[in-house]
Amino acid sequence: MAEKKSEGFKIISDNRQARFLYEILETYEAGIELKGTEVKSIRAGRVNLRDGYGLVRNGEMWLINSHISPYETASEYFNHEATRTRKLLLHKAEIRKLLGKVEQQGLTLVPLKMYFKSGKVKVEIALGKGKKLHDKREDIKRREDKRDIERAMKRY
């Protein structure tokens, strides 16, 4: 869990795996509906977005399968379920636009980051197109070549 502060932003969780598995086409910032113990766990950095995905159901956007660990000092009665479905807060026009692209073009809604912005928890959600195996290999090769060039430049 990377922590970075800049201009009112504090990144809590970053889903780097999503950038490897999907070609990111568009990103959106969404609020998220949380319970009190979830916010406390998020402040402690106990979030995993890797398996999460977005879904549009009945004109509302939902974040499914993202893991926020139960708050340790709260009792079981007051605590939240770790992988419960959470509502994302977007404008209706944005939701309609996303729904059209997901249904017609076969794209996926993937959470990229969760962060605090002016004291509120925000989720950066992206429209992604799944990469094929050869695209992933190409990315790995490009990254290794870049690393080799930087090493060579460092020596001289």
MODELLER restraints for C-alpha pairs under 7 A, 6 or more apart:
rsr = mdl.restraints
at = mdl.atoms
rsr.add(forms.Gaussian(group=physical.xy_distance, feature=features.Distance(at['CA:1:A'], at['CA:12:A']), mean=6.28, stdev=0.5))
rsr.add(forms.Gaussian(group=physical.xy_distance, feature=features.Distance(at['CA:1:A'], at['CA:13:A']), mean=5.29, stdev=0.5))
rsr.add(forms.Gaussian(group=physical.xy_distance, feature=features.Distance(at['CA:1:A'], at['CA:14:A']), mean=6.90, stdev=0.5))
rsr.add(forms.Gaussian(group=physical.xy_distance, feature=features.Distance(at['CA:1:A'], at['CA:45:A']), mean=6.62, stdev=0.5))
rsr.add(forms.Gaussian(group=physical.xy_distance, feature=features.Distance(at['CA:2:A'], at['CA:11:A']), mean=6.59, stdev=0.5))
rsr.add(forms.Gaussian(group=physical.xy_distance, feature=features.Distance(at['CA:2:A'], at['CA:12:A']), mean=6.36, stdev=0.5))
rsr.add(forms.Gaussian(group=physical.xy_distance, feature=features.Distance(at['CA:2:A'], at['CA:13:A']), mean=6.38, stdev=0.5))
rsr.add(forms.Gaussian(group=physical.xy_distance, feature=features.Distance(at['CA:3:A'], at['CA:10:A']), mean=6.36, stdev=0.5))
rsr.add(forms.Gaussian(group=physical.xy_distance, feature=features.Distance(at['CA:3:A'], at['CA:11:A']), mean=5.41, stdev=0.5))
rsr.add(forms.Gaussian(group=physical.xy_distance, feature=features.Distance(at['CA:3:A'], at['CA:12:A']), mean=6.00, stdev=0.5))
rsr.add(forms.Gaussian(group=physical.xy_distance, feature=features.Distance(at['CA:4:A'], at['CA:10:A']), mean=5.40, stdev=0.5))
rsr.add(forms.Gaussian(group=physical.xy_distance, feature=features.Distance(at['CA:4:A'], at['CA:11:A']), mean=5.63, stdev=0.5))
rsr.add(forms.Gaussian(group=physical.xy_distance, feature=features.Distance(at['CA:8:A'], at['CA:117:A']), mean=5.62, stdev=0.5))
rsr.add(forms.Gaussian(group=physical.xy_distance, feature=features.Distance(at['CA:8:A'], at['CA:118:A']), mean=5.54, stdev=0.5))
rsr.add(forms.Gaussian(group=physical.xy_distance, feature=features.Distance(at['CA:9:A'], at['CA:115:A']), mean=6.60, stdev=0.5))
rsr.add(forms.Gaussian(group=physical.xy_distance, feature=features.Distance(at['CA:9:A'], at['CA:116:A']), mean=5.54, stdev=0.5))
rsr.add(forms.Gaussian(group=physical.xy_distance, feature=features.Distance(at['CA:9:A'], at['CA:117:A']), mean=4.93, stdev=0.5))
rsr.add(forms.Gaussian(group=physical.xy_distance, feature=features.Distance(at['CA:10:A'], at['CA:115:A']), mean=5.41, stdev=0.5))
rsr.add(forms.Gaussian(group=physical.xy_distance, feature=features.Distance(at['CA:10:A'], at['CA:116:A']), mean=5.12, stdev=0.5))
rsr.add(forms.Gaussian(group=physical.xy_distance, feature=features.Distance(at['CA:10:A'], at['CA:117:A']), mean=6.95, stdev=0.5))
rsr.add(forms.Gaussian(group=physical.xy_distance, feature=features.Distance(at['CA:11:A'], at['CA:114:A']), mean=6.22, stdev=0.5))
rsr.add(forms.Gaussian(group=physical.xy_distance, feature=features.Distance(at['CA:11:A'], at['CA:115:A']), mean=4.22, stdev=0.5))
rsr.add(forms.Gaussian(group=physical.xy_distance, feature=features.Distance(at['CA:11:A'], at['CA:116:A']), mean=6.50, stdev=0.5))
rsr.add(forms.Gaussian(group=physical.xy_distance, feature=features.Distance(at['CA:12:A'], at['CA:45:A']), mean=5.64, stdev=0.5))
rsr.add(forms.Gaussian(group=physical.xy_distance, feature=features.Distance(at['CA:12:A'], at['CA:114:A']), mean=5.58, stdev=0.5))
rsr.add(forms.Gaussian(group=physical.xy_distance, feature=features.Distance(at['CA:12:A'], at['CA:115:A']), mean=5.01, stdev=0.5))
rsr.add(forms.Gaussian(group=physical.xy_distance, feature=features.Distance(at['CA:13:A'], at['CA:47:A']), mean=6.22, stdev=0.5))
rsr.add(forms.Gaussian(group=physical.xy_distance, feature=features.Distance(at['CA:13:A'], at['CA:48:A']), mean=6.68, stdev=0.5))
rsr.add(forms.Gaussian(group=physical.xy_distance, feature=features.Distance(at['CA:13:A'], at['CA:113:A']), mean=5.59, stdev=0.5))
rsr.add(forms.Gaussian(group=physical.xy_distance, feature=features.Distance(at['CA:13:A'], at['CA:114:A']), mean=5.17, stdev=0.5))
rsr.add(forms.Gaussian(group=physical.xy_distance, feature=features.Distance(at['CA:13:A'], at['CA:115:A']), mean=6.87, stdev=0.5))
rsr.add(forms.Gaussian(group=physical.xy_distance, feature=features.Distance(at['CA:14:A'], at['CA:112:A']), mean=5.98, stdev=0.5))
rsr.add(forms.Gaussian(group=physical.xy_distance, feature=features.Distance(at['CA:14:A'], at['CA:113:A']), mean=4.50, stdev=0.5))
rsr.add(forms.Gaussian(group=physical.xy_distance, feature=features.Distance(at['CA:14:A'], at['CA:114:A']), mean=6.61, stdev=0.5))
rsr.add(forms.Gaussian(group=physical.xy_distance, feature=features.Distance(at['CA:15:A'], at['CA:49:A']), mean=5.86, stdev=0.5))
rsr.add(forms.Gaussian(group=physical.xy_distance, feature=features.Distance(at['CA:15:A'], at['CA:50:A']), mean=5.64, stdev=0.5))
rsr.add(forms.Gaussian(group=physical.xy_distance, feature=features.Distance(at['CA:15:A'], at['CA:112:A']), mean=4.89, stdev=0.5))
rsr.add(forms.Gaussian(group=physical.xy_distance, feature=features.Distance(at['CA:15:A'], at['CA:113:A']), mean=5.96, stdev=0.5))
rsr.add(forms.Gaussian(group=physical.xy_distance, feature=features.Distance(at['CA:17:A'], at['CA:50:A']), mean=6.71, stdev=0.5))
rsr.add(forms.Gaussian(group=physical.xy_distance, feature=features.Distance(at['CA:18:A'], at['CA:110:A']), mean=6.97, stdev=0.5))
rsr.add(forms.Gaussian(group=physical.xy_distance, feature=features.Distance(at['CA:18:A'], at['CA:112:A']), mean=6.68, stdev=0.5))
rsr.add(forms.Gaussian(group=physical.xy_distance, feature=features.Distance(at['CA:20:A'], at['CA:136:A']), mean=6.81, stdev=0.5))
rsr.add(forms.Gaussian(group=physical.xy_distance, feature=features.Distance(at['CA:21:A'], at['CA:130:A']), mean=6.16, stdev=0.5))
rsr.add(forms.Gaussian(group=physical.xy_distance, feature=features.Distance(at['CA:21:A'], at['CA:131:A']), mean=5.74, stdev=0.5))
rsr.add(forms.Gaussian(group=physical.xy_distance, feature=features.Distance(at['CA:22:A'], at['CA:128:A']), mean=5.28, stdev=0.5))
rsr.add(forms.Gaussian(group=physical.xy_distance, feature=features.Distance(at['CA:22:A'], at['CA:129:A']), mean=5.27, stdev=0.5))
rsr.add(forms.Gaussian(group=physical.xy_distance, feature=features.Distance(at['CA:22:A'], at['CA:130:A']), mean=4.48, stdev=0.5))
rsr.add(forms.Gaussian(group=physical.xy_distance, feature=features.Distance(at['CA:22:A'], at['CA:131:A']), mean=5.23, stdev=0.5))
rsr.add(forms.Gaussian(group=physical.xy_distance, feature=features.Distance(at['CA:23:A'], at['CA:128:A']), mean=5.33, stdev=0.5))
rsr.add(forms.Gaussian(group=physical.xy_distance, feature=features.Distance(at['CA:23:A'], at['CA:129:A']), mean=5.10, stdev=0.5))
rsr.add(forms.Gaussian(group=physical.xy_distance, feature=features.Distance(at['CA:23:A'], at['CA:130:A']), mean=6.25, stdev=0.5))
rsr.add(forms.Gaussian(group=physical.xy_distance, feature=features.Distance(at['CA:23:A'], at['CA:131:A']), mean=6.18, stdev=0.5))
rsr.add(forms.Gaussian(group=physical.xy_distance, feature=features.Distance(at['CA:24:A'], at['CA:126:A']), mean=6.42, stdev=0.5))
rsr.add(forms.Gaussian(group=physical.xy_distance, feature=features.Distance(at['CA:24:A'], at['CA:127:A']), mean=6.05, stdev=0.5))
rsr.add(forms.Gaussian(group=physical.xy_distance, feature=features.Distance(at['CA:24:A'], at['CA:128:A']), mean=4.54, stdev=0.5))
rsr.add(forms.Gaussian(group=physical.xy_distance, feature=features.Distance(at['CA:24:A'], at['CA:129:A']), mean=6.64, stdev=0.5))
rsr.add(forms.Gaussian(group=physical.xy_distance, feature=features.Distance(at['CA:25:A'], at['CA:127:A']), mean=5.59, stdev=0.5))
rsr.add(forms.Gaussian(group=physical.xy_distance, feature=features.Distance(at['CA:25:A'], at['CA:128:A']), mean=5.72, stdev=0.5))
rsr.add(forms.Gaussian(group=physical.xy_distance, feature=features.Distance(at['CA:26:A'], at['CA:126:A']), mean=5.51, stdev=0.5))
rsr.add(forms.Gaussian(group=physical.xy_distance, feature=features.Distance(at['CA:26:A'], at['CA:127:A']), mean=5.29, stdev=0.5))
rsr.add(forms.Gaussian(group=physical.xy_distance, feature=features.Distance(at['CA:27:A'], at['CA:124:A']), mean=6.59, stdev=0.5))
rsr.add(forms.Gaussian(group=physical.xy_distance, feature=features.Distance(at['CA:27:A'], at['CA:125:A']), mean=5.68, stdev=0.5))
rsr.add(forms.Gaussian(group=physical.xy_distance, feature=features.Distance(at['CA:27:A'], at['CA:126:A']), mean=4.17, stdev=0.5))
rsr.add(forms.Gaussian(group=physical.xy_distance, feature=features.Distance(at['CA:27:A'], at['CA:127:A']), mean=6.40, stdev=0.5))
rsr.add(forms.Gaussian(group=physical.xy_distance, feature=features.Distance(at['CA:28:A'], at['CA:124:A']), mean=5.63, stdev=0.5))
rsr.add(forms.Gaussian(group=physical.xy_distance, feature=features.Distance(at['CA:28:A'], at['CA:125:A']), mean=5.28, stdev=0.5))
rsr.add(forms.Gaussian(group=physical.xy_distance, feature=features.Distance(at['CA:28:A'], at['CA:126:A']), mean=6.07, stdev=0.5))
rsr.add(forms.Gaussian(group=physical.xy_distance, feature=features.Distance(at['CA:29:A'], at['CA:122:A']), mean=6.64, stdev=0.5))
rsr.add(forms.Gaussian(group=physical.xy_distance, feature=features.Distance(at['CA:29:A'], at['CA:123:A']), mean=5.85, stdev=0.5))
rsr.add(forms.Gaussian(group=physical.xy_distance, feature=features.Distance(at['CA:29:A'], at['CA:124:A']), mean=4.60, stdev=0.5))
rsr.add(forms.Gaussian(group=physical.xy_distance, feature=features.Distance(at['CA:29:A'], at['CA:125:A']), mean=6.31, stdev=0.5))
rsr.add(forms.Gaussian(group=physical.xy_distance, feature=features.Distance(at['CA:30:A'], at['CA:88:A']), mean=6.04, stdev=0.5))
rsr.add(forms.Gaussian(group=physical.xy_distance, feature=features.Distance(at['CA:30:A'], at['CA:89:A']), mean=5.42, stdev=0.5))
rsr.add(forms.Gaussian(group=physical.xy_distance, feature=features.Distance(at['CA:30:A'], at['CA:90:A']), mean=5.58, stdev=0.5))
rsr.add(forms.Gaussian(group=physical.xy_distance, feature=features.Distance(at['CA:30:A'], at['CA:122:A']), mean=5.66, stdev=0.5))
rsr.add(forms.Gaussian(group=physical.xy_distance, feature=features.Distance(at['CA:30:A'], at['CA:123:A']), mean=5.26, stdev=0.5))
rsr.add(forms.Gaussian(group=physical.xy_distance, feature=features.Distance(at['CA:30:A'], at['CA:124:A']), mean=6.26, stdev=0.5))
rsr.add(forms.Gaussian(group=physical.xy_distance, feature=features.Distance(at['CA:31:A'], at['CA:88:A']), mean=5.71, stdev=0.5))
rsr.add(forms.Gaussian(group=physical.xy_distance, feature=features.Distance(at['CA:31:A'], at['CA:89:A']), mean=4.73, stdev=0.5))
rsr.add(forms.Gaussian(group=physical.xy_distance, feature=features.Distance(at['CA:31:A'], at['CA:90:A']), mean=6.98, stdev=0.5))
rsr.add(forms.Gaussian(group=physical.xy_distance, feature=features.Distance(at['CA:31:A'], at['CA:121:A']), mean=6.45, stdev=0.5))
rsr.add(forms.Gaussian(group=physical.xy_distance, feature=features.Distance(at['CA:31:A'], at['CA:122:A']), mean=4.70, stdev=0.5))
rsr.add(forms.Gaussian(group=physical.xy_distance, feature=features.Distance(at['CA:31:A'], at['CA:123:A']), mean=6.18, stdev=0.5))
rsr.add(forms.Gaussian(group=physical.xy_distance, feature=features.Distance(at['CA:32:A'], at['CA:86:A']), mean=6.99, stdev=0.5))
rsr.add(forms.Gaussian(group=physical.xy_distance, feature=features.Distance(at['CA:32:A'], at['CA:87:A']), mean=5.94, stdev=0.5))
rsr.add(forms.Gaussian(group=physical.xy_distance, feature=features.Distance(at['CA:32:A'], at['CA:88:A']), mean=4.56, stdev=0.5))
rsr.add(forms.Gaussian(group=physical.xy_distance, feature=features.Distance(at['CA:32:A'], at['CA:89:A']), mean=5.69, stdev=0.5))
rsr.add(forms.Gaussian(group=physical.xy_distance, feature=features.Distance(at['CA:32:A'], at['CA:121:A']), mean=6.63, stdev=0.5))
rsr.add(forms.Gaussian(group=physical.xy_distance, feature=features.Distance(at['CA:32:A'], at['CA:122:A']), mean=6.24, stdev=0.5))
rsr.add(forms.Gaussian(group=physical.xy_distance, feature=features.Distance(at['CA:32:A'], at['CA:123:A']), mean=6.87, stdev=0.5))
rsr.add(forms.Gaussian(group=physical.xy_distance, feature=features.Distance(at['CA:33:A'], at['CA:86:A']), mean=6.23, stdev=0.5))
rsr.add(forms.Gaussian(group=physical.xy_distance, feature=features.Distance(at['CA:33:A'], at['CA:87:A']), mean=5.40, stdev=0.5))
rsr.add(forms.Gaussian(group=physical.xy_distance, feature=features.Distance(at['CA:33:A'], at['CA:88:A']), mean=6.35, stdev=0.5))
rsr.add(forms.Gaussian(group=physical.xy_distance, feature=features.Distance(at['CA:37:A'], at['CA:71:A']), mean=5.69, stdev=0.5))
rsr.add(forms.Gaussian(group=physical.xy_distance, feature=features.Distance(at['CA:37:A'], at['CA:79:A']), mean=6.04, stdev=0.5))
rsr.add(forms.Gaussian(group=physical.xy_distance, feature=features.Distance(at['CA:37:A'], at['CA:80:A']), mean=6.64, stdev=0.5))
rsr.add(forms.Gaussian(group=physical.xy_distance, feature=features.Distance(at['CA:38:A'], at['CA:68:A']), mean=6.63, stdev=0.5))
rsr.add(forms.Gaussian(group=physical.xy_distance, feature=features.Distance(at['CA:38:A'], at['CA:71:A']), mean=6.95, stdev=0.5))
rsr.add(forms.Gaussian(group=physical.xy_distance, feature=features.Distance(at['CA:38:A'], at['CA:80:A']), mean=6.82, stdev=0.5))
rsr.add(forms.Gaussian(group=physical.xy_distance, feature=features.Distance(at['CA:40:A'], at['CA:71:A']), mean=6.66, stdev=0.5))
rsr.add(forms.Gaussian(group=physical.xy_distance, feature=features.Distance(at['CA:41:A'], at['CA:68:A']), mean=6.82, stdev=0.5))
rsr.add(forms.Gaussian(group=physical.xy_distance, feature=features.Distance(at['CA:41:A'], at['CA:69:A']), mean=6.40, stdev=0.5))
rsr.add(forms.Gaussian(group=physical.xy_distance, feature=features.Distance(at['CA:41:A'], at['CA:70:A']), mean=6.65, stdev=0.5))
rsr.add(forms.Gaussian(group=physical.xy_distance, feature=features.Distance(at['CA:41:A'], at['CA:71:A']), mean=5.24, stdev=0.5))
rsr.add(forms.Gaussian(group=physical.xy_distance, feature=features.Distance(at['CA:46:A'], at['CA:68:A']), mean=6.00, stdev=0.5))
rsr.add(forms.Gaussian(group=physical.xy_distance, feature=features.Distance(at['CA:46:A'], at['CA:69:A']), mean=5.64, stdev=0.5))
rsr.add(forms.Gaussian(group=physical.xy_distance, feature=features.Distance(at['CA:47:A'], at['CA:67:A']), mean=5.77, stdev=0.5))
rsr.add(forms.Gaussian(group=physical.xy_distance, feature=features.Distance(at['CA:47:A'], at['CA:68:A']), mean=4.60, stdev=0.5))
rsr.add(forms.Gaussian(group=physical.xy_distance, feature=features.Distance(at['CA:47:A'], at['CA:69:A']), mean=6.49, stdev=0.5))
rsr.add(forms.Gaussian(group=physical.xy_distance, feature=features.Distance(at['CA:48:A'], at['CA:66:A']), mean=6.17, stdev=0.5))
rsr.add(forms.Gaussian(group=physical.xy_distance, feature=features.Distance(at['CA:48:A'], at['CA:67:A']), mean=5.05, stdev=0.5))
rsr.add(forms.Gaussian(group=physical.xy_distance, feature=features.Distance(at['CA:48:A'], at['CA:68:A']), mean=6.48, stdev=0.5))
rsr.add(forms.Gaussian(group=physical.xy_distance, feature=features.Distance(at['CA:49:A'], at['CA:66:A']), mean=4.96, stdev=0.5))
rsr.add(forms.Gaussian(group=physical.xy_distance, feature=features.Distance(at['CA:49:A'], at['CA:67:A']), mean=6.40, stdev=0.5))
rsr.add(forms.Gaussian(group=physical.xy_distance, feature=features.Distance(at['CA:49:A'], at['CA:111:A']), mean=6.54, stdev=0.5))
rsr.add(forms.Gaussian(group=physical.xy_distance, feature=features.Distance(at['CA:51:A'], at['CA:65:A']), mean=6.11, stdev=0.5))
rsr.add(forms.Gaussian(group=physical.xy_distance, feature=features.Distance(at['CA:51:A'], at['CA:66:A']), mean=6.09, stdev=0.5))
rsr.add(forms.Gaussian(group=physical.xy_distance, feature=features.Distance(at['CA:52:A'], at['CA:63:A']), mean=6.77, stdev=0.5))
rsr.add(forms.Gaussian(group=physical.xy_distance, feature=features.Distance(at['CA:52:A'], at['CA:64:A']), mean=5.53, stdev=0.5))
rsr.add(forms.Gaussian(group=physical.xy_distance, feature=features.Distance(at['CA:52:A'], at['CA:65:A']), mean=4.62, stdev=0.5))
rsr.add(forms.Gaussian(group=physical.xy_distance, feature=features.Distance(at['CA:52:A'], at['CA:66:A']), mean=4.29, stdev=0.5))
rsr.add(forms.Gaussian(group=physical.xy_distance, feature=features.Distance(at['CA:52:A'], at['CA:110:A']), mean=6.84, stdev=0.5))
rsr.add(forms.Gaussian(group=physical.xy_distance, feature=features.Distance(at['CA:52:A'], at['CA:111:A']), mean=6.56, stdev=0.5))
rsr.add(forms.Gaussian(group=physical.xy_distance, feature=features.Distance(at['CA:53:A'], at['CA:63:A']), mean=5.88, stdev=0.5))
rsr.add(forms.Gaussian(group=physical.xy_distance, feature=features.Distance(at['CA:53:A'], at['CA:64:A']), mean=5.51, stdev=0.5))
rsr.add(forms.Gaussian(group=physical.xy_distance, feature=features.Distance(at['CA:53:A'], at['CA:65:A']), mean=6.81, stdev=0.5))
rsr.add(forms.Gaussian(group=physical.xy_distance, feature=features.Distance(at['CA:53:A'], at['CA:109:A']), mean=5.70, stdev=0.5))
rsr.add(forms.Gaussian(group=physical.xy_distance, feature=features.Distance(at['CA:53:A'], at['CA:110:A']), mean=4.76, stdev=0.5))
rsr.add(forms.Gaussian(group=physical.xy_distance, feature=features.Distance(at['CA:53:A'], at['CA:111:A']), mean=6.14, stdev=0.5))
rsr.add(forms.Gaussian(group=physical.xy_distance, feature=features.Distance(at['CA:54:A'], at['CA:61:A']), mean=6.89, stdev=0.5))
rsr.add(forms.Gaussian(group=physical.xy_distance, feature=features.Distance(at['CA:54:A'], at['CA:62:A']), mean=5.62, stdev=0.5))
rsr.add(forms.Gaussian(group=physical.xy_distance, feature=features.Distance(at['CA:54:A'], at['CA:63:A']), mean=4.70, stdev=0.5))
rsr.add(forms.Gaussian(group=physical.xy_distance, feature=features.Distance(at['CA:54:A'], at['CA:64:A']), mean=6.08, stdev=0.5))
rsr.add(forms.Gaussian(group=physical.xy_distance, feature=features.Distance(at['CA:54:A'], at['CA:109:A']), mean=4.70, stdev=0.5))
rsr.add(forms.Gaussian(group=physical.xy_distance, feature=features.Distance(at['CA:54:A'], at['CA:110:A']), mean=5.91, stdev=0.5))
rsr.add(forms.Gaussian(group=physical.xy_distance, feature=features.Distance(at['CA:55:A'], at['CA:61:A']), mean=5.77, stdev=0.5))
rsr.add(forms.Gaussian(group=physical.xy_distance, feature=features.Distance(at['CA:55:A'], at['CA:62:A']), mean=5.21, stdev=0.5))
rsr.add(forms.Gaussian(group=physical.xy_distance, feature=features.Distance(at['CA:55:A'], at['CA:63:A']), mean=6.54, stdev=0.5))
rsr.add(forms.Gaussian(group=physical.xy_distance, feature=features.Distance(at['CA:55:A'], at['CA:109:A']), mean=6.88, stdev=0.5))
rsr.add(forms.Gaussian(group=physical.xy_distance, feature=features.Distance(at['CA:56:A'], at['CA:62:A']), mean=6.21, stdev=0.5))
rsr.add(forms.Gaussian(group=physical.xy_distance, feature=features.Distance(at['CA:56:A'], at['CA:99:A']), mean=6.37, stdev=0.5))
rsr.add(forms.Gaussian(group=physical.xy_distance, feature=features.Distance(at['CA:61:A'], at['CA:87:A']), mean=6.07, stdev=0.5))
rsr.add(forms.Gaussian(group=physical.xy_distance, feature=features.Distance(at['CA:61:A'], at['CA:88:A']), mean=5.26, stdev=0.5))
rsr.add(forms.Gaussian(group=physical.xy_distance, feature=features.Distance(at['CA:61:A'], at['CA:95:A']), mean=6.80, stdev=0.5))
rsr.add(forms.Gaussian(group=physical.xy_distance, feature=features.Distance(at['CA:62:A'], at['CA:85:A']), mean=6.56, stdev=0.5))
rsr.add(forms.Gaussian(group=physical.xy_distance, feature=features.Distance(at['CA:62:A'], at['CA:86:A']), mean=5.64, stdev=0.5))
rsr.add(forms.Gaussian(group=physical.xy_distance, feature=features.Distance(at['CA:62:A'], at['CA:87:A']), mean=4.51, stdev=0.5))
rsr.add(forms.Gaussian(group=physical.xy_distance, feature=features.Distance(at['CA:62:A'], at['CA:88:A']), mean=5.36, stdev=0.5))
rsr.add(forms.Gaussian(group=physical.xy_distance, feature=features.Distance(at['CA:63:A'], at['CA:85:A']), mean=5.84, stdev=0.5))
rsr.add(forms.Gaussian(group=physical.xy_distance, feature=features.Distance(at['CA:63:A'], at['CA:86:A']), mean=5.14, stdev=0.5))
rsr.add(forms.Gaussian(group=physical.xy_distance, feature=features.Distance(at['CA:63:A'], at['CA:87:A']), mean=6.11, stdev=0.5))
rsr.add(forms.Gaussian(group=physical.xy_distance, feature=features.Distance(at['CA:63:A'], at['CA:88:A']), mean=6.38, stdev=0.5))
rsr.add(forms.Gaussian(group=physical.xy_distance, feature=features.Distance(at['CA:64:A'], at['CA:85:A']), mean=4.83, stdev=0.5))
rsr.add(forms.Gaussian(group=physical.xy_distance, feature=features.Distance(at['CA:64:A'], at['CA:86:A']), mean=6.61, stdev=0.5))
rsr.add(forms.Gaussian(group=physical.xy_distance, feature=features.Distance(at['CA:65:A'], at['CA:83:A']), mean=5.13, stdev=0.5))
rsr.add(forms.Gaussian(group=physical.xy_distance, feature=features.Distance(at['CA:65:A'], at['CA:84:A']), mean=6.71, stdev=0.5))
rsr.add(forms.Gaussian(group=physical.xy_distance, feature=features.Distance(at['CA:65:A'], at['CA:85:A']), mean=6.67, stdev=0.5))
rsr.add(forms.Gaussian(group=physical.xy_distance, feature=features.Distance(at['CA:66:A'], at['CA:83:A']), mean=5.61, stdev=0.5))
rsr.add(forms.Gaussian(group=physical.xy_distance, feature=features.Distance(at['CA:67:A'], at['CA:82:A']), mean=5.41, stdev=0.5))
rsr.add(forms.Gaussian(group=physical.xy_distance, feature=features.Distance(at['CA:67:A'], at['CA:83:A']), mean=4.78, stdev=0.5))
rsr.add(forms.Gaussian(group=physical.xy_distance, feature=features.Distance(at['CA:68:A'], at['CA:82:A']), mean=5.10, stdev=0.5))
rsr.add(forms.Gaussian(group=physical.xy_distance, feature=features.Distance(at['CA:68:A'], at['CA:83:A']), mean=6.60, stdev=0.5))
rsr.add(forms.Gaussian(group=physical.xy_distance, feature=features.Distance(at['CA:69:A'], at['CA:82:A']), mean=5.22, stdev=0.5))
rsr.add(forms.Gaussian(group=physical.xy_distance, feature=features.Distance(at['CA:70:A'], at['CA:79:A']), mean=6.17, stdev=0.5))
rsr.add(forms.Gaussian(group=physical.xy_distance, feature=features.Distance(at['CA:70:A'], at['CA:80:A']), mean=6.03, stdev=0.5))
rsr.add(forms.Gaussian(group=physical.xy_distance, feature=features.Distance(at['CA:70:A'], at['CA:81:A']), mean=6.85, stdev=0.5))
rsr.add(forms.Gaussian(group=physical.xy_distance, feature=features.Distance(at['CA:70:A'], at['CA:82:A']), mean=5.87, stdev=0.5))
rsr.add(forms.Gaussian(group=physical.xy_distance, feature=features.Distance(at['CA:71:A'], at['CA:79:A']), mean=6.59, stdev=0.5))
rsr.add(forms.Gaussian(group=physical.xy_distance, feature=features.Distance(at['CA:101:A'], at['CA:107:A']), mean=6.57, stdev=0.5))
rsr.add(forms.Gaussian(group=physical.xy_distance, feature=features.Distance(at['CA:102:A'], at['CA:108:A']), mean=6.23, stdev=0.5))
rsr.add(forms.Gaussian(group=physical.xy_distance, feature=features.Distance(at['CA:107:A'], at['CA:127:A']), mean=6.30, stdev=0.5))
rsr.add(forms.Gaussian(group=physical.xy_distance, feature=features.Distance(at['CA:107:A'], at['CA:128:A']), mean=5.69, stdev=0.5))
rsr.add(forms.Gaussian(group=physical.xy_distance, feature=features.Distance(at['CA:107:A'], at['CA:129:A']), mean=5.21, stdev=0.5))
rsr.add(forms.Gaussian(group=physical.xy_distance, feature=features.Distance(at['CA:108:A'], at['CA:127:A']), mean=5.66, stdev=0.5))
rsr.add(forms.Gaussian(group=physical.xy_distance, feature=features.Distance(at['CA:108:A'], at['CA:128:A']), mean=5.14, stdev=0.5))
rsr.add(forms.Gaussian(group=physical.xy_distance, feature=features.Distance(at['CA:108:A'], at['CA:129:A']), mean=6.29, stdev=0.5))
rsr.add(forms.Gaussian(group=physical.xy_distance, feature=features.Distance(at['CA:109:A'], at['CA:125:A']), mean=6.57, stdev=0.5))
rsr.add(forms.Gaussian(group=physical.xy_distance, feature=features.Distance(at['CA:109:A'], at['CA:126:A']), mean=5.58, stdev=0.5))
rsr.add(forms.Gaussian(group=physical.xy_distance, feature=features.Distance(at['CA:109:A'], at['CA:127:A']), mean=4.89, stdev=0.5))
rsr.add(forms.Gaussian(group=physical.xy_distance, feature=features.Distance(at['CA:109:A'], at['CA:128:A']), mean=6.22, stdev=0.5))
rsr.add(forms.Gaussian(group=physical.xy_distance, feature=features.Distance(at['CA:110:A'], at['CA:125:A']), mean=5.57, stdev=0.5))
rsr.add(forms.Gaussian(group=physical.xy_distance, feature=features.Distance(at['CA:110:A'], at['CA:126:A']), mean=5.27, stdev=0.5))
rsr.add(forms.Gaussian(group=physical.xy_distance, feature=features.Distance(at['CA:110:A'], at['CA:127:A']), mean=6.50, stdev=0.5))
rsr.add(forms.Gaussian(group=physical.xy_distance, feature=features.Distance(at['CA:110:A'], at['CA:128:A']), mean=6.67, stdev=0.5))
rsr.add(forms.Gaussian(group=physical.xy_distance, feature=features.Distance(at['CA:111:A'], at['CA:123:A']), mean=6.76, stdev=0.5))
rsr.add(forms.Gaussian(group=physical.xy_distance, feature=features.Distance(at['CA:111:A'], at['CA:124:A']), mean=5.90, stdev=0.5))
rsr.add(forms.Gaussian(group=physical.xy_distance, feature=features.Distance(at['CA:111:A'], at['CA:125:A']), mean=4.28, stdev=0.5))
rsr.add(forms.Gaussian(group=physical.xy_distance, feature=features.Distance(at['CA:111:A'], at['CA:126:A']), mean=6.23, stdev=0.5))
rsr.add(forms.Gaussian(group=physical.xy_distance, feature=features.Distance(at['CA:112:A'], at['CA:124:A']), mean=5.46, stdev=0.5))
rsr.add(forms.Gaussian(group=physical.xy_distance, feature=features.Distance(at['CA:112:A'], at['CA:125:A']), mean=5.65, stdev=0.5))
rsr.add(forms.Gaussian(group=physical.xy_distance, feature=features.Distance(at['CA:112:A'], at['CA:126:A']), mean=6.72, stdev=0.5))
rsr.add(forms.Gaussian(group=physical.xy_distance, feature=features.Distance(at['CA:113:A'], at['CA:123:A']), mean=5.70, stdev=0.5))
rsr.add(forms.Gaussian(group=physical.xy_distance, feature=features.Distance(at['CA:113:A'], at['CA:124:A']), mean=5.11, stdev=0.5))
rsr.add(forms.Gaussian(group=physical.xy_distance, feature=features.Distance(at['CA:114:A'], at['CA:122:A']), mean=5.74, stdev=0.5))
rsr.add(forms.Gaussian(group=physical.xy_distance, feature=features.Distance(at['CA:114:A'], at['CA:123:A']), mean=4.49, stdev=0.5))
rsr.add(forms.Gaussian(group=physical.xy_distance, feature=features.Distance(at['CA:114:A'], at['CA:124:A']), mean=6.38, stdev=0.5))
rsr.add(forms.Gaussian(group=physical.xy_distance, feature=features.Distance(at['CA:115:A'], at['CA:121:A']), mean=5.71, stdev=0.5))
rsr.add(forms.Gaussian(group=physical.xy_distance, feature=features.Distance(at['CA:115:A'], at['CA:122:A']), mean=5.42, stdev=0.5))
rsr.add(forms.Gaussian(group=physical.xy_distance, feature=features.Distance(at['CA:115:A'], at['CA:123:A']), mean=6.50, stdev=0.5))
rsr.add(forms.Gaussian(group=physical.xy_distance, feature=features.Distance(at['CA:116:A'], at['CA:122:A']), mean=6.01, stdev=0.5))
